[in-house]
Amino acid sequence: MIIDGANGSFQCSAGLLQEWDLFFVHSFAAEPCPKHLRPAMAEFLTRINYGLFSGAFELDLEDGEIRAKTSVDFRGSQLDTALVRNTVETNWLLMDRHLPGLQAILRGESPLAAARLTGHSD
């Protein structure tokens, strides 16, 4: 599905790994990171991942795909509407909040400046 957030649009998918009792959500940046910007993107994502309580960003170093991921392990309980909603909403907020920083890296800005755009400090 396509999500229209406050800072831009992005694709999102969700899935269920029944054998692990795991529900997950992935949101994908609209465009891959070009090869020459991947070191800067990797630094930016490391900066913003540090301190996140729920979810994380990933960068595929081979093709430049950038995604935010959230998941919930519901082993020993039931996957209910609240767990699904919270996992999905956390993912969408995570991606939307950090889109300005992702876009800044793609424009050639420094990882530190991009992180500051998203509310992260040194």
OpenMM code with the backbone's topology and positions (N, CA, C; nanometers):
from openmm import Vec3, app, unit

residues = "MET ILE ILE ASP GLY ALA ASN GLY SER PHE GLN CYS SER ALA GLY LEU LEU GLN GLU TRP ASP LEU PHE PHE VAL HIS SER PHE ALA ALA GLU PRO CYS PRO LYS HIS LEU ARG PRO ALA MET ALA GLU PHE LEU THR ARG ILE ASN TYR GLY LEU PHE SER GLY ALA PHE GLU LEU ASP LEU GLU ASP GLY GLU ILE ARG ALA LYS THR SER VAL ASP PHE ARG GLY SER GLN LEU ASP THR ALA LEU VAL ARG ASN THR VAL GLU THR ASN TRP LEU LEU MET ASP ARG HIS LEU PRO GLY LEU GLN ALA ILE LEU ARG GLY GLU SER PRO LEU ALA ALA ALA ARG LEU THR GLY HIS SER ASP".split()
positions = [
    Vec3(0.0832, -0.1175, 0.0000),
    Vec3(0.0000, 0.0000, 0.0000),
    Vec3(0.0880, 0.1242, 0.0000),
    Vec3(0.0328, 0.2346, -0.0457),
    Vec3(0.1021, 0.3632, -0.0465),
    Vec3(0.0492, 0.4460, 0.0705),
    Vec3(0.1409, 0.5025, 0.1487),
    Vec3(0.1055, 0.5855, 0.2626),
    Vec3(0.1438, 0.7291, 0.2298),
    Vec3(0.0517, 0.8216, 0.2499),
    Vec3(0.0786, 0.9638, 0.2330),
    Vec3(0.0953, 1.0248, 0.3712),
    Vec3(0.2198, 1.0451, 0.4108),
    Vec3(0.2490, 1.1019, 0.5413),
    Vec3(0.2625, 1.2527, 0.5338),
    Vec3(0.2885, 1.3143, 0.6455),
    Vec3(0.3060, 1.4596, 0.6515),
    Vec3(0.4306, 1.5039, 0.5746),
    Vec3(0.5313, 1.4163, 0.5651),
    Vec3(0.6579, 1.4520, 0.5004),
    Vec3(0.6797, 1.3876, 0.3646),
    Vec3(0.5810, 1.3137, 0.3163),
    Vec3(0.5949, 1.2505, 0.1859),
    Vec3(0.5246, 1.1168, 0.1802),
    Vec3(0.5363, 1.0519, 0.0658),
    Vec3(0.4708, 0.9229, 0.0441),
    Vec3(0.5741, 0.8110, 0.0457),
    Vec3(0.5290, 0.6927, 0.0850),
    Vec3(0.6156, 0.5762, 0.0870),
    Vec3(0.5303, 0.4510, 0.0786),
    Vec3(0.5931, 0.3424, 0.0351),
    Vec3(0.5244, 0.2132, 0.0266),
    Vec3(0.5368, 0.1408, 0.1590),
    Vec3(0.4373, 0.0584, 0.1865),
    Vec3(0.4345, -0.0174, 0.3103),
    Vec3(0.3795, -0.1566, 0.2831),
    Vec3(0.4349, -0.2548, 0.3534),
    Vec3(0.3810, -0.3905, 0.3471),
    Vec3(0.3860, -0.4500, 0.4872),
    Vec3(0.3013, -0.5481, 0.5092),
    Vec3(0.2960, -0.6150, 0.6393),
    Vec3(0.2867, -0.7646, 0.6157),
    Vec3(0.3292, -0.8404, 0.7142),
    Vec3(0.3241, -0.9846, 0.7010),
    Vec3(0.3200, -1.0531, 0.8360),
    Vec3(0.2945, -1.1806, 0.8280),
    Vec3(0.2842, -1.2634, 0.9464),
    Vec3(0.3705, -1.3873, 0.9275),
    Vec3(0.4627, -1.4096, 1.0185),
    Vec3(0.5428, -1.5320, 1.0188),
    Vec3(0.4833, -1.6204, 1.1268),
    Vec3(0.3901, -1.7054, 1.0867),
    Vec3(0.3167, -1.7847, 1.1838),
    Vec3(0.4057, -1.8787, 1.2634),
    Vec3(0.5077, -1.9359, 1.1987),
    Vec3(0.5944, -2.0293, 1.2690),
    Vec3(0.6741, -1.9618, 1.3810),
    Vec3(0.6880, -1.8301, 1.3753),
    Vec3(0.7593, -1.7548, 1.4784),
    Vec3(0.6654, -1.6692, 1.5630),
    Vec3(0.5341, -1.6736, 1.5341),
    Vec3(0.4374, -1.5869, 1.6021),
    Vec3(0.4844, -1.4414, 1.5964),
    Vec3(0.5150, -1.3963, 1.4755),
    Vec3(0.5701, -1.2634, 1.4551),
    Vec3(0.4909, -1.1894, 1.3482),
    Vec3(0.4457, -1.0696, 1.3814),
    Vec3(0.3812, -0.9800, 1.2856),
    Vec3(0.4809, -0.8680, 1.2577),
    Vec3(0.5012, -0.8345, 1.1288),
    Vec3(0.5988, -0.7309, 1.0942),
    Vec3(0.5435, -0.6345, 0.9910),
    Vec3(0.6027, -0.5160, 0.9896),
    Vec3(0.5673, -0.4114, 0.8939),
    Vec3(0.6973, -0.3536, 0.8390),
    Vec3(0.7021, -0.3348, 0.7076),
    Vec3(0.8145, -0.2685, 0.6409),
    Vec3(0.7609, -0.1495, 0.5627),
    Vec3(0.8255, -0.0357, 0.5775),
    Vec3(0.7992, 0.0802, 0.4931),
    Vec3(0.9241, 0.1067, 0.4116),
    Vec3(0.9057, 0.1409, 0.2864),
    Vec3(1.0174, 0.1555, 0.1932),
    Vec3(1.0281, 0.2995, 0.1440),
    Vec3(1.1492, 0.3521, 0.1464),
    Vec3(1.1722, 0.4847, 0.0891),
    Vec3(1.1371, 0.4807, -0.0592),
    Vec3(1.0938, 0.5934, -0.1114),
    Vec3(1.0447, 0.5999, -0.2491),
    Vec3(1.1518, 0.5659, -0.3521),
    Vec3(1.2758, 0.5971, -0.3212),
    Vec3(1.3814, 0.5691, -0.4178),
    Vec3(1.5009, 0.5053, -0.3477),
    Vec3(1.5722, 0.4196, -0.4191),
    Vec3(1.6915, 0.3596, -0.3584),
    Vec3(1.8032, 0.4626, -0.3449),
    Vec3(1.8940, 0.4355, -0.2579),
    Vec3(2.0098, 0.5216, -0.2384),
    Vec3(2.1150, 0.4877, -0.3443),
    Vec3(2.1599, 0.5872, -0.4198),
    Vec3(2.2657, 0.5607, -0.5185),
    Vec3(2.3934, 0.5106, -0.4492),
    Vec3(2.4681, 0.4325, -0.5214),
    Vec3(2.5874, 0.3674, -0.4656),
    Vec3(2.6839, 0.4677, -0.4002),
    Vec3(2.7073, 0.5812, -0.4644),
    Vec3(2.8051, 0.6767, -0.4114),
    Vec3(2.7586, 0.7431, -0.2818),
    Vec3(2.6293, 0.7368, -0.2507),
    Vec3(2.5777, 0.7970, -0.1269),
    Vec3(2.5519, 0.6945, -0.0158),
    Vec3(2.5750, 0.5669, -0.0435),
    Vec3(2.5456, 0.4630, 0.0568),
    Vec3(2.6290, 0.4757, 0.1843),
    Vec3(2.7569, 0.5123, 0.1780),
    Vec3(2.8280, 0.5321, 0.3050),
    Vec3(2.7647, 0.6425, 0.3914),
    Vec3(2.7257, 0.7525, 0.3303),
    Vec3(2.6611, 0.8610, 0.4051),
    Vec3(2.5255, 0.8166, 0.4579),
    Vec3(2.4502, 0.7426, 0.3764),
    Vec3(2.3195, 0.6934, 0.4208),
    Vec3(2.3365, 0.5963, 0.5370),
    Vec3(2.4359, 0.5090, 0.5283),
    Vec3(2.4609, 0.4130, 0.6364),
    Vec3(2.4934, 0.4871, 0.7664),
    Vec3(2.5733, 0.5918, 0.7580),
    Vec3(2.6041, 0.6706, 0.8788),
    Vec3(2.4783, 0.7380, 0.9323),
    Vec3(2.4005, 0.7973, 0.8439),
    Vec3(2.2754, 0.8617, 0.8859),
    Vec3(2.1842, 0.7619, 0.9561),
    Vec3(2.1644, 0.6458, 0.8964),
    Vec3(2.0751, 0.5457, 0.9564),
    Vec3(2.1295, 0.4957, 1.0899),
    Vec3(2.2604, 0.4826, 1.1016),
    Vec3(2.3198, 0.4437, 1.2294),
    Vec3(2.2925, 0.5507, 1.3339),
    Vec3(2.3063, 0.6760, 1.2962),
    Vec3(2.2800, 0.7860, 1.3897),
    Vec3(2.1345, 0.7849, 1.4382),
    Vec3(2.0396, 0.7647, 1.3460),
    Vec3(1.8994, 0.7706, 1.3892),
    Vec3(1.8535, 0.6414, 1.4567),
    Vec3(1.9145, 0.5291, 1.4217),
    Vec3(1.8781, 0.4030, 1.4878),
    Vec3(1.9172, 0.4047, 1.6356),
    Vec3(2.0286, 0.4706, 1.6661),
    Vec3(2.0744, 0.4764, 1.8039),
    Vec3(1.9716, 0.5549, 1.8855),
    Vec3(1.9161, 0.4914, 1.9827),
    Vec3(1.8174, 0.5576, 2.0678),
    Vec3(1.6730, 0.5288, 2.0310),
    Vec3(1.6494, 0.4632, 1.9176),
    Vec3(1.5119, 0.4266, 1.8857),
    Vec3(1.4670, 0.3152, 1.9793),
    Vec3(1.3484, 0.3279, 2.0329),
    Vec3(1.2974, 0.2265, 2.1247),
    Vec3(1.2209, 0.1171, 2.0522),
    Vec3(1.1607, 0.1518, 1.9417),
    Vec3(1.0802, 0.0551, 1.8684),
    Vec3(1.1036, 0.0737, 1.7197),
    Vec3(1.1496, -0.0317, 1.6558),
    Vec3(1.1743, -0.0258, 1.5128),
    Vec3(1.3177, 0.0116, 1.4818),
    Vec3(1.3503, 0.0031, 1.3538),
    Vec3(1.4853, 0.0343, 1.3071),
    Vec3(1.4826, 0.0554, 1.1565),
    Vec3(1.5866, 0.1196, 1.1071),
    Vec3(1.6049, 0.1372, 0.9637),
    Vec3(1.7111, 0.0416, 0.9141),
    Vec3(1.6968, 0.0012, 0.7881),
    Vec3(1.7928, -0.0867, 0.7226),
    Vec3(1.8268, -0.0302, 0.5850),
    Vec3(1.9485, -0.0565, 0.5426),
    Vec3(1.9950, -0.0197, 0.4102),
    Vec3(2.0533, -0.1430, 0.3447),
    Vec3(2.0007, -0.1793, 0.2289),
    Vec3(2.0576, -0.2897, 0.1516),
    Vec3(2.1758, -0.2334, 0.0741),
    Vec3(2.2958, -0.2746, 0.1115),
    Vec3(2.4164, -0.2210, 0.0492),
    Vec3(2.4325, -0.2640, -0.0961),
    Vec3(2.3605, -0.3674, -0.1387),
    Vec3(2.3695, -0.4140, -0.2773),
    Vec3(2.2849, -0.3298, -0.3728),
    Vec3(2.1591, -0.3040, -0.3357),
    Vec3(2.0707, -0.2323, -0.4287),
    Vec3(2.0255, -0.0953, -0.3790),
    Vec3(2.0637, -0.0568, -0.2576),
    Vec3(2.0310, 0.0756, -0.2061),
    Vec3(1.8922, 0.0895, -0.1460),
    Vec3(1.8174, -0.0206, -0.1349),
    Vec3(1.6841, -0.0130, -0.0755),
    Vec3(1.6939, 0.0310, 0.0709),
    Vec3(1.6063, 0.1218, 0.1098),
    Vec3(1.6004, 0.1728, 0.2461),
    Vec3(1.4631, 0.1379, 0.3011),
    Vec3(1.4606, 0.0787, 0.4206),
    Vec3(1.3310, 0.0468, 0.4789),
    Vec3(1.3335, 0.0644, 0.6300),
    Vec3(1.2155, 0.0950, 0.6809),
    Vec3(1.1916, 0.0978, 0.8252),
    Vec3(1.1184, -0.0304, 0.8598),
    Vec3(1.1544, -0.0907, 0.9729),
    Vec3(1.0868, -0.2142, 1.0118),
    Vec3(1.0417, -0.2058, 1.1567),
    Vec3(0.9254, -0.2596, 1.1805),
    Vec3(0.8733, -0.2786, 1.3160),
    Vec3(0.8125, -0.4172, 1.3201),
    Vec3(0.8087, -0.4743, 1.4393),
    Vec3(0.7503, -0.6069, 1.4525),
    Vec3(0.7035, -0.6277, 1.5952),
    Vec3(0.6197, -0.7284, 1.6118),
    Vec3(0.5755, -0.7674, 1.7449),
    Vec3(0.5774, -0.9196, 1.7528),
    Vec3(0.6374, -0.9695, 1.8593),
    Vec3(0.6404, -1.1123, 1.8889),
    Vec3(0.5222, -1.1392, 1.9809),
    Vec3(0.4260, -1.2150, 1.9328),
    Vec3(0.3060, -1.2394, 2.0131),
    Vec3(0.2998, -1.3820, 2.0668),
    Vec3(0.4158, -1.4450, 2.0784),
    Vec3(0.4250, -1.5793, 2.1349),
    Vec3(0.3578, -1.5825, 2.2719),
    Vec3(0.2740, -1.6821, 2.2939),
    Vec3(0.2082, -1.6975, 2.4224),
    Vec3(0.0865, -1.6098, 2.4402),
    Vec3(0.0499, -1.5336, 2.3369),
    Vec3(-0.0704, -1.4503, 2.3430),
    Vec3(-0.1362, -1.4492, 2.2056),
    Vec3(-0.2363, -1.3688, 2.1898),
    Vec3(-0.3077, -1.3579, 2.0624),
    Vec3(-0.2681, -1.2291, 1.9915),
    Vec3(-0.2557, -1.2367, 1.8618),
    Vec3(-0.2343, -1.1162, 1.7818),
    Vec3(-0.3697, -1.0482, 1.7689),
    Vec3(-0.3849, -0.9361, 1.8345),
    Vec3(-0.5146, -0.8680, 1.8326),
    Vec3(-0.5039, -0.7357, 1.7569),
    Vec3(-0.6162, -0.6706, 1.7433),
    Vec3(-0.6242, -0.5455, 1.6674),
    Vec3(-0.5312, -0.4391, 1.7233),
    Vec3(-0.5216, -0.4290, 1.8545),
    Vec3(-0.4355, -0.3266, 1.9152),
    Vec3(-0.2882, -0.3506, 1.8822),
    Vec3(-0.2422, -0.4743, 1.8880),
    Vec3(-0.1029, -0.5042, 1.8540),
    Vec3(-0.0728, -0.4719, 1.7086),
    Vec3(-0.1646, -0.5088, 1.6202),
    Vec3(-0.1455, -0.4791, 1.4777),
    Vec3(-0.1435, -0.3284, 1.4556),
    Vec3(-0.2413, -0.2581, 1.5108),
    Vec3(-0.2504, -0.1123, 1.4926),
    Vec3(-0.1247, -0.0431, 1.5457),
    Vec3(-0.0803, -0.0802, 1.6647),
    Vec3(0.0375, -0.0160, 1.7233),
    Vec3(0.1628, -0.0417, 1.6408),
    Vec3(0.1784, -0.1623, 1.5895),
    Vec3(0.2955, -0.1961, 1.5085),
    Vec3(0.2945, -0.1195, 1.3772),
    Vec3(0.1784, -0.1115, 1.3142),
    Vec3(0.1647, -0.0388, 1.1877),
    Vec3(0.1856, 0.1108, 1.2092),
    Vec3(0.1186, 0.1678, 1.3081),
    Vec3(0.1301, 0.3124, 1.3314),
    Vec3(0.2717, 0.3522, 1.3695),
    Vec3(0.3377, 0.2712, 1.4512),
    Vec3(0.4764, 0.3006, 1.4877),
    Vec3(0.5644, 0.3027, 1.3637),
    Vec3(0.5428, 0.2081, 1.2745),
    Vec3(0.6206, 0.2019, 1.1517),
    Vec3(0.5981, 0.3262, 1.0667),
    Vec3(0.4731, 0.3608, 1.0462),
    Vec3(0.4428, 0.4770, 0.9621),
    Vec3(0.5007, 0.6052, 1.0205),
    Vec3(0.4885, 0.6216, 1.1509),
    Vec3(0.5432, 0.7414, 1.2150),
    Vec3(0.6953, 0.7443, 1.2058),
    Vec3(0.7579, 0.6290, 1.2206),
    Vec3(0.9028, 0.6186, 1.2102),
    Vec3(0.9501, 0.6621, 1.0723),
    Vec3(0.8901, 0.6077, 0.9682),
    Vec3(0.9306, 0.6436, 0.8322),
    Vec3(0.8997, 0.7900, 0.8032),
    Vec3(0.7801, 0.8339, 0.8359),
    Vec3(0.7428, 0.9712, 0.8038),
    Vec3(0.8315, 1.0726, 0.8760),
    Vec3(0.8611, 1.0475, 1.0017),
    Vec3(0.9462, 1.1399, 1.0783),
    Vec3(1.0842, 1.1541, 1.0159),
    Vec3(1.1373, 1.0464, 0.9601),
    Vec3(1.2741, 1.0475, 0.9110),
    Vec3(1.2880, 1.0719, 0.7603),
    Vec3(1.1761, 1.0849, 0.6896),
    Vec3(1.1840, 1.1123, 0.5455),
    Vec3(1.2651, 1.2379, 0.5125),
    Vec3(1.2494, 1.3491, 0.5871),
    Vec3(1.3321, 1.4658, 0.5526),
    Vec3(1.4816, 1.4372, 0.5600),
    Vec3(1.5236, 1.3569, 0.6559),
    Vec3(1.6650, 1.3213, 0.6659),
    Vec3(1.7099, 1.2314, 0.5528),
    Vec3(1.6262, 1.1326, 0.5180),
    Vec3(1.6587, 1.0447, 0.4045),
    Vec3(1.6746, 1.1267, 0.2775),
    Vec3(1.5822, 1.2195, 0.2559),
    Vec3(1.5858, 1.3031, 0.1364),
    Vec3(1.7070, 1.3954, 0.1372),
    Vec3(1.7460, 1.4420, 0.2561),
    Vec3(1.8635, 1.5291, 0.2667),
    Vec3(1.9902, 1.4546, 0.2243),
    Vec3(2.0038, 1.3299, 0.2660),
    Vec3(2.1198, 1.2503, 0.2243),
    Vec3(2.1202, 1.2340, 0.0728),
    Vec3(2.0039, 1.2085, 0.0150),
    Vec3(1.9948, 1.1905, -0.1300),
    Vec3(2.0276, 1.3190, -0.2058),
    Vec3(2.0150, 1.4339, -0.1370),
    Vec3(2.0551, 1.5623, -0.1973),
    Vec3(2.2024, 1.5932, -0.1720),
    Vec3(2.2698, 1.5063, -0.0968),
    Vec3(2.4121, 1.5245, -0.0729),
    Vec3(2.4475, 1.5925, 0.0576),
    Vec3(2.3516, 1.6109, 0.1476),
    Vec3(2.3828, 1.6719, 0.2774),
    Vec3(2.4552, 1.5724, 0.3667),
    Vec3(2.5193, 1.6236, 0.4692),
    Vec3(2.5959, 1.5380, 0.5593),
    Vec3(2.5028, 1.4559, 0.6487),
    Vec3(2.5500, 1.3402, 0.6939),
    Vec3(2.4694, 1.2576, 0.7845),
    Vec3(2.4306, 1.3305, 0.9131),
    Vec3(2.5212, 1.4093, 0.9672),
    Vec3(2.4916, 1.4824, 1.0906),
    Vec3(2.3833, 1.5873, 1.0673),
    Vec3(2.3937, 1.6623, 0.9587),
    Vec3(2.2914, 1.7624, 0.9271),
    Vec3(2.1568, 1.6959, 0.9015),
    Vec3(2.1569, 1.5837, 0.8318),
    Vec3(2.0324, 1.5113, 0.8046),
    Vec3(1.9702, 1.4594, 0.9333),
    Vec3(2.0530, 1.4085, 1.0245),
    Vec3(2.0017, 1.3591, 1.1525),
    Vec3(1.9393, 1.4724, 1.2322),
    Vec3(2.0001, 1.5886, 1.2282),
    Vec3(1.9442, 1.7045, 1.3009),
    Vec3(1.8079, 1.7440, 1.2453),
    Vec3(1.7864, 1.7256, 1.1142),
    Vec3(1.6566, 1.7553, 1.0545),
    Vec3(1.5442, 1.6715, 1.1149),
    Vec3(1.5800, 1.5559, 1.1654),
    Vec3(1.4794, 1.4637, 1.2195),
    Vec3(1.4715, 1.4695, 1.3725),
    Vec3(1.5420, 1.5672, 1.4311),
    Vec3(1.5348, 1.5835, 1.5756),
    Vec3(1.6411, 1.5107, 1.6534),
    Vec3(1.7368, 1.4509, 1.5855),
    Vec3(1.8463, 1.3812, 1.6534),
    Vec3(1.9630, 1.4774, 1.6691),
    Vec3(2.0294, 1.4694, 1.7814),
    Vec3(2.1458, 1.5549, 1.8035),
    Vec3(2.2736, 1.4735, 1.7881),
    Vec3(2.3864, 1.5398, 1.8070),
    Vec3(2.5168, 1.4744, 1.7926),
    Vec3(2.5121, 1.3493, 1.8713),
] * unit.nanometer
topology = app.Topology()
chain = topology.addChain("A")
for resn in residues:
    res = topology.addResidue(resn, chain)
    for name in ("N", "CA", "C"):
        topology.addAtom(name, app.Element.getBySymbol(name[0]), res)
